[in-house]
Amino acid sequence: RCLQHLSRDLRLMAVIAPTDLAGANAAAAEAFPLLYAPAQTMGTDASAAWASAHRSSVQTALAQSGAVVFRNFGLASDADFDRFIQAFDWPNFTYAESLSNAVRRNRTERVFTANEAPPEVSIYLHHEMAQTPIYPSRLFFFCEQPAERGGATPICRSDWLLERLAALAPAFVADCAAKGVRYSQTMPADDDLASGQGRSWRSTLSAESKAAAETKLAQLGYSWQWQTDDALSVTTPVLPAVRELADGSRSFFNQLIAAFFGWQDARNDGRKAITLGDGGALDIDAMQTAVALAEELTVDLQWQQGDVALVDNYRVMHGRRPFEGERRVLASLVA
Ligand code: FE2
């Protein structure tokens, strides 16, 4: 459904004027993503006022489309972005208390750099922090500086993916839904900037000592094992792999695709990082099918300076294409 609306860039996206709210609601049901683009660039006062006045209609559009892009809103800096997102008045989800694997740097209390992994590293499609028990409901991205080449943010409707996958691999989807999954990973003692999964256990767990790390893991229901180099191997409790959404549909809410391809570094083998909740192995053929479907359904957000994207983390996966040149994309998470 709606495949005719998917494209690999923004050319086929529904573009609506920010004042055309009826148009937004009509387009959001079909467009992915939905683009709000005033004909003339707004000032930062006007963009913040617009966000404050339209937060509920944006929320409605997001619920329907899964992703919304704001272009020509006149945002240039991290402070502008911070002000714009604050105007929506949605609760912050802090990176510090998250169990994200990515190394990031805070710019403001709510704004931080997206994954600091090197330019040549692909970050594969994922739902933010779905491999942990605590995850944000929505994500904001802001393009402070687009890359010279590449660096798009691929996004994929996970509900559409699940629907297609259930038709092609029904037993696999039924297993995922019934049994959930567990994730295993090994975290270094100190941040490893060469890896997209390089956040240290000290940072991830906000723990200065091994004892404090163990206390936190026990609270979260993880099992763990220390390695000789002070790296920490952990396994999550059983987490859901399929999520029921507010409208009754379901999404492929898990980290199977990203882990399968992306969780490769000096410490980790992504193909061994996930099992079904009962310890059973994932069906590799079904995983390949999921990956191929995701690729087919993916749209690349080609950043322009000042763009903001708002993504429903329960319905939509995101990633990062490799790039050349300097790319500064900032993020902020909503609880
Ligand atoms: Fe992410």
Boltz pocket constraint, residues with backbone or C-beta under 6 A from the ligand:
constraints:
  - pocket:
      binder: B
      contacts: [[A, 126], [A, 127], [A, 128], [A, 318]]
      max_distance: 6.0
